[in-house]
Amino acid sequence: MIRVLRYKDAGLRKRADWEHTWESQRREDAIDAAVAAEQPRQDGETEAVWLARVKREQDRRKASEIGPLPAPPKYDFLKSTYWRLRGGLDVPKERFFTVPDPQSPGEWLYGWAGWNPAQRVRALAGAWIEGEERSGAAPDQLLPLLVALNEDLPWVLQWHNKVDPDTDVRPGDYFRSWLGEQLNRQGWTQRTLTDWAPVAAPRRGRRPRGGA
């Protein structure tokens, strides 16, 4: 589910703290890989000795370039149901994930929670194409699909960006480019995605008492 639909305002701010931590961890991974490539295993050097040697430089560079990573805070959810399903660290345990159905306001599109991020992104892109090309839905209606796709994309780039043997492309790179094309076509930016929020339902007035 899109983050703005599951967190309170305080939870959204905490989510930003988590994203900063995740980005720092990705930078740490990049440093580890770079140091390992710069200092390859030498002839006659055991793997254990090599790992210990490069770890010293990896740790030094991470401390110098990134510094310590504080533990992010626990989330604040909009509903107690979300807390029971996900816990304070927002680990999903649902059987399905949902996004707003752009063609039926108030309804939901469902996907299997067992899909990995690349599979979710592929399904969301397919729903966008289906809605735009076959139903004629307005782009503003379809925007939540891109919002959800954008939130999953960093994980596709991190975990699922090896060349797909069936398509000969890297899924993360492909969908990052595809998302940029859709934003450019509509005159939208990344800020359009991060600022999206559902339209609040109008509040019903009280029915007057007595009298005709």
Secondary structure by P-SEA (a helix, b strand, c coil): ccccccccaaaaaaaaaaaaaaaaaaaaaaaaaaaaaaccccccccaaaaaaaaaaaaaaaaaaccccccbbbbbbbccaaaaaaccccccccccccccccccccccbbbbbccccaaaaaaaaaaaaaaaacccccccccaaaaaaaaaaaaaaaacccccccccccccaaaaaaaaaaaaaaaacccaaaaaaccccccccccccccccc
